[in-house]
């Protein structure tokens, strides 16, 4: 085992996830809801997604909604749970590698989520977590670019810089979901440029370049990242976020730093990777390292290169 074995469970960085999981396992929705109500919007959105990941949540969450149809937190978590289960069936492969039977089951779960979420957003249109979830269902159900953007614009009316929703829309804007690189890059630049220095949102620049890199065929893909404007934009985004003195370790910071570390690893900039690994300690993420290989293996390999023996982490 490497000396700095990466810890990929997000609960290691965010203890509230463990607390929420325990409350949901105990079927204590009142306490779970109180925890969610006390969270700021991005943290709340992330906690809802974390709570939705475990199997067997549907019956419990439907019971909560039957008792209180206006409970938007329960609706968002149920919607996310159905999305998680749907994507397990579909898998992350491109459409050409997904069977008709898989697509049928995938779309069935997403339609169930969509029907429930339509009512939820009608009752509580100001809940960002609901609209974030509906951006995802729009993508999975292939409702089109205009509909996904409409949903994002509704969210932006109440939460104009909501990073979870921006990440979902960015996926929609990529060519793999019938978008274009022009639209995807333009949105990432717009969203990153609309926030104060130090905000997490500049990670969208790194994410869109990762997606673009992944879409290209070898050997040209690394050439793409290592040439301007991609290279310059990524470094500028890091200076405006993870390397800025105003960067805060609020919910999501681990994912933001890991995303930049992955891009700098592909750029073979070990000092940059080392600076981020030093800040992260043992904290890692599956995404986006899984784009490069097995996350534990890849993170450990790059850590050994960026922080050789004798260099403190």
N, C-alpha and C positions, 0 to 999 in steps of 0.2 A: 504494500500500500504506500502511495507517495506520502511525503512528510506533510503536505498540505492537501489532504483529501477533500475535494470540494463537497459542500453540503448543498444539495439541490432543493430540499424541502423549504418552501418560502416561509414556513412557520418559524424557522431558525432566525430569521430577521424580523419577523412580524409576529410576536407572541399572541396577538389578538386572534390570529387564525386558529391556533390551538384551542384558545378559549371558546371560539365560535364552534369549532368542530365538536368539542365536548358538550356544549349546550344543545346542539342539534342531535347528537347521538342520544342525549337524555330526553329528547323531545320537549325541551323547555323553550318554546318559542317566545314567551314573554321576555325572558332574559336575553335571548338571541336578538330579538327586535330592539331591546334597549341598547345593546352593544352597537348595533348597526345605526340606530338613531343618533348616537353620540359621535359617530365618525364623520369626518369631512368627506365631500363627494367622491374624490378619487379613491380614498381609503375604503369608503363604503362600497363602491363599485367592485373593488378588488376583493373585499371580504365576501360579498355576495357570490362572486365567481368561485372563490375558494370553498364556500359552503355548499355550492352546487355540485362539486366534483365527485363526491362520494356516491356510490350506488345506493339504490333503495330510498331515495329522498322523495320521489314523486308522490306517493300516497300520503305521506306526512304533510307535505306542502299543500297538496290539494285540500286536505282537511283544514289547514289554517285558512285557506282562501274561502272554503265553504262557510267557515264561521265568520269571516270578515272579508268580503269581496273587495273592499277598498284598501286592503293591506298591500301597498305597492312593493314593499321589500320582499314579501312572500312571492308575489307575482314575478318579480325580477329574478329571484332565485330559482323558482320553478322553470321559468323560461330558459335560464342558463343551464339548468340541469338537463332539460330536454335537448338543448343544443349539444351539450357534452356527450349525451348518449347517442345523439344522431351522428356526430362526427366519429365516434368510436366505430360505428357501422360503416360510414363512408370511407374512413381512413384519410390520411393526409396525402395520398397519391393523386396524381393528375387524373382528370376525368376519364381518360382513355384506359386507365387501369382499374376502374371501378365498374362492377358488374351491374346490369339492369336491376337485379334483385336488391343489391346494396343501395342503389339510388332510390328505389321505391320505398324502402324502409327509412332511409335518410329523410326523404321529403315528407313522409308521413309524420315523423316526429316533429319536424320543423313546422309543418302546418298546424299541428296541435299547439305548439308553442305560440305561433303567430295568432291564432284565433284567441287564445287566452290573453295575449299581450295587447291586442287591439282594444279589448275592453278595459284593460288596466291603464293604458295611456289615455283613454277617453275619460276615465275617472280621475287620474292623477297625471295630467300632462306635464307637470313641472318636475317629475322625477327623472334625473339623467340616466339612472341605471336601467330604467325601462327602455328608453330610446337607444341606449348603447346595445341592449339585447336585440332590439328590433332592427338595428343596422345589420347585425349578424344574421338574423333570419332572412332579411332581404337578400343578402348575398347568397346564402345557401339555397333559397328558393328561386334564385335567378330572376328577381323582380326588376333588375335593370339599374343602370347608373343614376337615372333621374330620381327614382324612388328612394334609393339609398341616400342620395344627397338631400332629398326632401326631409327624410327622417333626421339626418344630421343637423340640418338647418333648424328644425323644431327644437332639438336639444340645445343647439347653440344659443337660442333665445334666452335660455335660463342658465346655461353653463358654457360660455363661449370658448373656453380653453380646456375642455374636458378630455384629457389625454386618452383614457380608455376608448372613448368614442372615436377620437381621431385615428387611433390605431386600427380600429375596425373599418373605418371608411378608407383608410390608406390601402388596406388589403383589397377592398372593392375596386379601387381605382387602378390596380395593377392589371396588366394584360391577361393574366391567368383567370381573372374574373370579368373579362370583356371590357376592361378599361384600356388605358394607354400609358406609356411611360411619361408622355408630356403632362397628362393630367395628374399622375401620381407625384411626379417631382414638383409640379406647381403647387399642389396642395401641401406637401411637406414643407416647402419653403414658406408658404403663406402662414401655416400654423406655427412654425418655428419662429418666424419673424414677428409674430403678433404678441409675444409674451416677454416679460422682463428678463434681463440677463440672470442666469442662474436657474431658470425654470427647467423642468424635466423635458418639456416639449421638443427641444432641439434634437432629441433622440430620433425623431421622425426622419431627419435627414439621414442618419446612419441606417435606419431601417429601410428606407426606400432604396438606398444604394445596395444594401444587402440583397434585397429582393431582385433588383436589376442584375446584380452579379450572378445570382442563382439561376436566373432565366437564360443567361448566356451559355453557350457551349464552350467547353475547354478546347484549346488552351487560352482563348481570348478573354475568359472571364476575369482572371486576375489582372490582366492588362487593363481592363476597364476600371477596376478599383484603383489601380496605381497611377492612373493618368488624371489630369485635370479634365473636367471640373470636379469629378467625384472625390478625388483625394483632398483637394482644397476645401470643398464643402464639408467633408467629415471633420477635418481638423478645426475649421471655423466653428462648427456646431459643438465640438468638444470644449472649445474655449468659451463658448457661451453657456455651457451647462456643467458637465462634470468637472471641468478645470476652472470654473469660475468661483470666486470667493463667496458668492451668494448661493451656491448650490447647497441644497438642504437634504438631509437624509430622511425625508418624509416618505410616506408609503410609495413604493415603486422604485426607490433609488437603486436597489440592488440590480433590478432588471435593466435600468438605464446604463449603469456602469458596465454590466456584462455585455450589453449590446455594443458599446464603444470598444470594449476590450476585444471582442470577436472581430470587429472590423480592423482594428490595429494589428491583430494577430495575422489576418490575411494580408495586410500591408507590410508584414514582417518588421514592424516597428516595436522591438522588444522593450525599449525604455518606456514607451507609451503604455504598452501592455502591463509592464511591471508597476507603473504608477497606479494603475487601476486595481491590479491584484493586491497591492499593498493596502489600498483603501478598503478593499472588499474582505480581506482576511480569507476565511474558508468559504465565504458565501458565493454560491454559483446559481445558475439557472439552466434549465434544459434548453430553452429557446433563448438566443438563436444558435447556440453552440451545436445543436443537432443538425444544423445546415452543413456543418463541417465534418461531423462524425459523432461517435458516441460522446455525449457531453462530459462524463467523468474522465474518460481517457484523454479527450482533446484539451480540456481545461488543465489537467495534470501535466500534459506534455508541454503546453505553452507556459505554464507556471514554472516548470523546471528550466525552461530556456530564459524566461524573463527575470526570474528570481533564483539564480544559481545558489548553490550551497554557500552559506555564510552571509547571504543578503537577507536581512529581516523582512518579514511580511507583516 
